[in-house]
Amino acid sequence: MKLNKNDIAIQIKKLNPVFRAVLIYGHDEGSVRERADKIAHQIVKDLRDAFLVANIGLDQLKSEPYLLADEAAAISMMGGRRVVRIDGATDAVTDAVKSFLDNPVGDGLVIITAGGLKGTSSLVKLFGAAKNAAVIACYEDDYGGLQDLIFEVMKEHNLGIDPDAVAYLHANLGGDRMISRNELEKLSLYMGSHTEERHQLVKLADARACVGDSGTLTLDMIAVATTGGDLKELDETLFKAFNRGENAIPILRSVARRLQKLHFVRGSMDKGIPAEKALISVVYSPYSPEKKMLMTQLSRWSTAKLSDALEVVMQAEADCKVTGLPAEAICARACLRIANAARIGTGRR
């Protein structure tokens, strides 16, 4: 069964016992890990407990497909329900999982995580059609998803938050839910360390003081520098991102999302719609710092140039996947080409 947004929130808090297996997949790896762990914690307190948590490798499951049913039916020596984890799954495990779902044995909960699966995947289709299994898709946080996360973490720590601080966090947290949550937890810890007030209000100065270098080093910063033609900032942020192990594909997709926003606004303006009105359609909040940045960058781009830039990004992503060349170099070259196009648009050198 495919879960919608509201269903996901409910099942992560308390999974319906009818579900014997859960598939969690998507490009937001942080959200995939977080949701998988939350569901597992409903069954097992310590996920490192070898008696209650069984991890099956892909190669192992391919050669021994019966292992899934065996582990799900196994009884722990210490008592209690068990969790069976399969991480990094592909369609190669579909047959083994189908065999289990057709005849589920024992009471173990099977949790499967996968990154790059598409909606057309045989594994995704299997879970979507099964009545005793659930599938959760994890996409990078959009405006609403990130806002929900901000308020969720603040509420957990009995904190209020000023609208200016929310806008700042929107601009400086990326699409990866795990990274965003870690930054918000750090902010909550900071608030508790410098005041004794029981209920505190996070203000803009607090957000800026806490979500600093590591928080602002996000995919969005690279995208802003790219579409703004800021070569120095682009060079610095790309270097830091690759140095900390950031993958080229999410960077390119972040740049693509920003180009798409600019393309939509510029296209609306070409039809006679005022820039202010067109911008609200893509930033959602008139108070968002992103609105001002987009407005500034619009003068650098025409609709045709934005279309060309989007083709550069899509080709770069394809090259990362099939050419075998260093993905970091392909990504950096694409961003540099787009940044130079932005500079030419305003005569900057």
C-alpha positions as CSV (number, residue, x, y, z in Angstrom):
1,M,0.0,0.0,0.0
2,K,1.4,3.4,-1.0
3,L,1.1,5.9,1.9
4,N,0.3,9.5,1.4
5,K,1.8,12.4,3.4
6,N,-0.7,12.2,6.2
7,D,-0.6,8.4,6.4
8,I,3.2,8.5,6.6
9,A,3.2,10.8,9.6
10,I,0.7,8.4,11.4
11,Q,2.6,5.2,10.5
12,I,6.0,6.5,11.6
13,K,4.5,7.2,15.0
14,K,2.6,3.9,15.2
15,L,2.8,1.3,12.5
16,N,-0.4,-0.5,11.7
17,P,0.1,-4.2,12.7
18,V,-1.3,-5.3,9.4
19,F,1.9,-4.3,7.7
20,R,4.5,-7.0,7.8
21,A,7.0,-5.1,5.7
22,V,7.8,-1.5,4.9
23,L,9.8,-0.2,1.9
24,I,11.3,3.3,2.3
25,Y,12.9,4.7,-0.7
26,G,13.9,8.0,-2.4
27,H,16.7,10.5,-3.2
28,D,16.5,12.1,0.3
29,E,18.8,9.5,2.0
30,G,18.6,11.4,5.3
31,S,14.8,11.1,5.4
32,V,15.0,7.4,4.3
33,R,17.4,6.6,7.3
34,E,15.4,8.7,9.7
35,R,12.0,7.1,8.9
36,A,13.4,3.6,8.8
37,D,15.0,4.0,12.2
38,K,11.8,5.5,13.7
39,I,9.7,2.6,12.5
40,A,12.3,0.1,13.8
41,H,12.4,1.8,17.2
42,Q,8.7,1.0,17.6
43,I,9.7,-2.6,17.8
44,V,13.2,-2.5,19.2
45,K,14.8,0.1,21.6
46,D,18.4,-0.7,20.7
47,L,18.9,-1.1,17.0
48,R,22.4,-2.5,17.6
49,D,20.9,-5.5,19.5
50,A,22.0,-8.5,17.4
51,F,19.3,-10.7,19.0
52,L,16.5,-8.4,17.9
53,V,17.8,-6.9,14.7
54,A,18.9,-9.0,11.7
55,N,20.6,-7.3,8.8
56,I,20.6,-9.2,5.5
57,G,23.0,-8.2,2.8
58,L,21.9,-8.0,-0.9
59,D,24.3,-10.6,-2.1
60,Q,23.3,-12.9,0.8
61,L,19.6,-12.6,0.0
62,K,20.2,-13.2,-3.7
63,S,22.0,-16.4,-3.1
64,E,19.7,-17.5,-0.2
65,P,16.3,-16.0,-0.8
66,Y,14.7,-18.1,2.0
67,L,16.7,-16.1,4.5
68,L,14.1,-13.4,4.7
69,A,11.3,-15.7,5.8
70,D,13.7,-17.5,8.2
71,E,14.8,-14.3,9.9
72,A,11.2,-13.0,10.1
73,A,10.1,-16.2,11.8
74,A,13.1,-16.5,14.1
75,I,12.4,-16.2,17.8
76,S,14.9,-14.1,19.8
77,M,16.7,-15.8,22.7
78,M,16.0,-12.8,24.8
79,G,12.3,-12.6,23.9
80,G,10.5,-9.8,22.0
81,R,9.6,-9.1,18.4
82,R,12.4,-8.8,15.9
83,V,13.2,-6.4,13.1
84,V,14.7,-7.6,9.8
85,R,16.6,-4.9,7.8
86,I,17.6,-4.9,4.2
87,D,19.4,-1.7,3.2
88,G,20.4,-0.4,-0.2
89,A,17.9,-2.7,-1.9
90,T,17.4,-3.1,-5.6
91,D,14.8,-4.8,-7.8
92,A,17.0,-7.9,-7.5
93,V,15.3,-8.7,-4.2
94,T,11.7,-8.4,-5.5
95,D,11.2,-12.2,-5.9
96,A,12.4,-13.0,-2.4
97,V,10.2,-10.2,-0.9
98,K,7.2,-11.3,-2.9
99,S,7.6,-14.9,-1.6
100,F,7.6,-13.6,1.9
101,L,4.6,-11.3,1.5
102,D,2.6,-14.0,-0.2
103,N,3.1,-16.2,2.9
104,P,4.4,-14.2,5.8
105,V,5.6,-16.3,8.7
106,G,6.5,-15.4,12.2
107,D,5.9,-11.9,13.6
108,G,9.1,-10.1,12.6
109,L,8.9,-6.7,10.9
110,V,10.8,-6.4,7.6
111,I,12.2,-2.9,6.9
112,I,13.7,-2.3,3.5
113,T,15.5,0.9,2.4
114,A,16.5,1.9,-1.1
115,G,17.9,5.1,-2.6
116,G,17.6,5.3,-6.4
117,L,14.5,3.3,-7.0
118,K,11.8,4.9,-9.3
119,G,8.1,4.6,-9.1
120,T,8.2,2.1,-12.0
121,S,10.5,-0.2,-10.0
122,S,9.2,-3.8,-9.6
123,L,9.9,-3.6,-5.8
124,V,8.0,-0.3,-5.4
125,K,5.1,-1.8,-7.5
126,L,5.1,-4.9,-5.3
127,F,4.7,-2.9,-2.1
128,G,2.2,-0.5,-3.6
129,A,-0.1,-3.4,-4.5
130,A,0.3,-5.5,-1.3
131,K,-2.3,-5.1,1.4
132,N,0.1,-6.3,4.1
133,A,3.0,-4.0,3.2
134,A,3.6,-0.2,3.0
135,V,5.7,1.9,0.8
136,I,7.0,5.3,1.7
137,A,8.6,7.7,-0.8
138,C,11.1,10.2,0.5
139,Y,11.8,13.3,-1.5
140,E,14.0,16.2,-0.7
141,D,12.2,18.6,1.7
142,D,10.2,21.3,-0.2
143,Y,9.2,24.5,1.5
144,G,6.3,23.0,3.3
145,G,8.2,19.9,4.4
146,L,11.1,21.9,5.7
147,Q,8.8,24.2,7.6
148,D,7.0,21.2,9.2
149,L,10.4,19.9,10.3
150,I,11.4,23.2,11.8
151,F,8.3,23.5,13.9
152,E,8.4,19.8,14.8
153,V,11.9,20.0,16.3
154,M,11.1,23.3,18.0
155,K,8.0,21.8,19.6
156,E,9.9,18.8,20.8
157,H,12.2,21.1,22.8
158,N,9.5,23.4,24.0
159,L,10.7,26.3,21.9
160,G,8.9,29.0,20.0
161,I,10.4,30.5,16.9
162,D,10.3,34.0,15.3
163,P,9.1,34.3,11.7
164,D,12.5,35.9,10.7
165,A,14.3,32.9,12.2
166,V,12.1,30.5,10.2
167,A,12.8,32.4,7.0
168,Y,16.6,32.3,7.7
169,L,16.5,28.5,8.4
170,H,14.6,28.0,5.2
171,A,17.3,29.7,3.3
172,N,20.2,28.0,5.1
173,L,19.0,24.4,5.5
174,G,19.2,22.0,2.5
175,G,17.0,19.3,1.2
176,D,18.5,16.4,3.2
177,R,16.2,15.8,6.2
178,M,18.8,14.2,8.4
179,I,21.3,17.1,8.0
180,S,18.5,19.6,8.5
181,R,17.3,17.8,11.7
182,N,20.9,17.7,13.0
183,E,21.2,21.4,12.5
184,L,17.9,22.1,14.2
185,E,18.8,19.8,17.1
186,K,22.1,21.8,17.5
187,L,20.1,25.0,17.6
188,S,17.8,23.6,20.3
189,L,20.8,22.6,22.3
190,Y,22.2,26.1,21.9
191,M,19.0,27.7,23.2
192,G,19.0,25.5,26.3
193,S,22.6,26.3,27.1
194,H,22.4,30.1,27.3
195,T,19.2,30.8,29.1
196,E,17.2,29.4,32.0
197,E,13.8,30.4,30.7
198,R,11.5,27.4,30.5
199,H,9.8,28.5,27.2
200,Q,12.1,30.3,24.8
201,L,11.7,32.1,21.5
202,V,14.3,31.4,18.9
203,K,15.1,34.7,17.2
204,L,17.0,35.5,14.0
205,A,20.2,36.2,15.9
206,D,20.0,32.8,17.6
207,A,19.6,31.0,14.3
208,R,22.4,32.9,12.7
209,A,24.7,32.3,15.7
210,C,24.1,28.6,15.7
211,V,23.5,27.5,12.1
212,G,26.8,28.8,10.9
213,D,29.4,27.3,8.6
214,S,28.1,23.8,8.6
215,G,24.5,24.8,8.3
216,T,24.9,27.4,5.6
217,L,27.1,25.1,3.6
218,T,24.2,23.6,1.8
219,L,23.2,22.6,-1.7
220,D,21.2,25.8,-1.9
221,M,24.3,27.9,-1.4
222,I,25.9,26.3,-4.4
223,A,22.8,26.8,-6.5
224,V,22.6,30.5,-5.5
225,A,26.3,31.1,-6.3
226,T,25.9,29.3,-9.7
227,T,22.8,31.2,-10.9
228,G,24.2,34.4,-9.5
229,G,27.5,34.2,-11.3
230,D,29.5,34.4,-8.1
231,L,32.6,32.4,-9.1
232,K,34.5,32.9,-5.8
233,E,31.6,31.7,-3.7
234,L,30.9,28.8,-6.1
235,D,34.5,27.7,-6.0
236,E,34.6,27.8,-2.1
237,T,31.3,26.1,-1.6
238,L,31.9,23.3,-4.1
239,F,35.4,22.6,-2.6
240,K,33.9,22.4,0.9
241,A,31.0,20.3,-0.3
242,F,33.1,17.7,-2.1
243,N,35.6,17.7,0.8
244,R,32.9,16.7,3.2
245,G,31.7,13.9,0.8
246,E,28.7,15.6,-0.9
247,N,27.5,13.7,-4.0
248,A,27.5,15.5,-7.3
249,I,24.0,14.4,-8.3
250,P,22.1,16.2,-5.5
251,I,24.2,19.3,-6.2
252,L,23.2,19.3,-9.8
253,R,19.5,18.7,-8.9
254,S,19.6,21.6,-6.5
255,V,21.0,23.9,-9.3
256,A,18.3,22.5,-11.6
257,R,15.5,23.4,-9.1
258,R,16.7,26.9,-8.8
259,L,17.0,27.3,-12.6
260,Q,13.4,26.0,-12.9
261,K,12.2,28.6,-10.4
262,L,13.9,31.3,-12.4
263,H,12.6,29.9,-15.6
264,F,9.0,29.8,-14.3
265,V,9.2,33.4,-13.1
266,R,10.9,34.7,-16.2
267,G,8.4,32.9,-18.4
268,S,5.5,34.5,-16.4
269,M,7.1,37.9,-16.8
270,D,7.3,37.3,-20.5
271,K,3.5,36.9,-20.4
272,G,3.1,40.2,-18.7
273,I,2.8,39.0,-15.1
274,P,4.6,41.3,-12.6
275,A,7.8,39.9,-11.1
276,E,6.5,40.2,-7.5
277,K,3.4,38.2,-8.3
278,A,5.3,35.5,-10.2
279,L,7.8,35.2,-7.4
280,I,5.2,34.4,-4.8
281,S,4.3,31.3,-6.9
282,V,7.7,29.8,-6.3
283,V,8.8,31.1,-2.9
284,Y,5.4,30.8,-1.1
285,S,6.3,33.4,1.5
286,P,6.7,37.1,0.8
287,Y,9.1,37.3,3.8
288,S,11.4,34.6,2.5
289,P,15.0,35.8,1.9
290,E,15.0,33.7,-1.3
291,K,12.5,36.1,-2.8
292,K,15.0,38.9,-2.7
293,M,17.8,36.7,-4.1
294,L,15.7,35.5,-7.0
295,M,14.6,39.0,-7.8
296,T,18.2,40.1,-7.9
297,Q,19.2,37.3,-10.2
298,L,16.3,37.6,-12.7
299,S,18.1,40.5,-14.5
300,R,20.9,38.1,-15.4
301,W,18.7,35.6,-17.3
302,S,16.4,35.4,-20.2
303,T,14.0,32.5,-20.7
304,A,16.1,31.1,-23.6
305,K,19.3,31.2,-21.5
306,L,17.6,29.5,-18.6
307,S,16.5,26.7,-21.0
308,D,20.1,26.3,-22.2
309,A,21.4,26.2,-18.6
310,L,18.8,23.5,-17.7
311,E,20.1,21.4,-20.6
312,V,23.7,21.8,-19.3
313,V,22.6,20.5,-15.9
314,M,20.6,17.5,-17.3
315,Q,23.5,16.5,-19.6
316,A,25.9,16.8,-16.6
317,E,23.8,14.4,-14.5
318,A,23.6,12.0,-17.4
319,D,27.4,12.2,-17.9
320,C,27.9,11.5,-14.1
321,K,26.0,8.3,-14.5
322,V,27.3,6.8,-17.7
323,T,30.7,8.2,-18.7
324,G,32.8,6.9,-15.9
325,L,34.6,10.3,-15.6
326,P,34.9,11.9,-12.1
327,A,31.5,13.1,-11.1
328,E,32.9,16.0,-9.1
329,A,34.7,17.4,-12.2
330,I,31.6,17.1,-14.4
331,C,29.5,18.8,-11.7
332,A,32.0,21.6,-11.2
333,R,32.4,22.2,-14.9
334,A,28.6,22.4,-15.4
335,C,28.2,24.9,-12.5
336,L,31.0,27.0,-13.8
337,R,29.5,27.2,-17.3
338,I,26.2,28.3,-15.9
339,A,27.8,30.9,-13.5
340,N,29.8,32.3,-16.4
341,A,26.5,32.6,-18.4
342,A,25.1,34.6,-15.5
343,R,28.1,36.9,-15.5
344,I,27.9,37.5,-19.3
345,G,24.2,38.5,-18.8
346,T,25.2,41.5,-16.7
347,G,28.6,42.3,-18.3
348,R,30.5,41.1,-15.1
349,R,34.0,39.7,-15.6
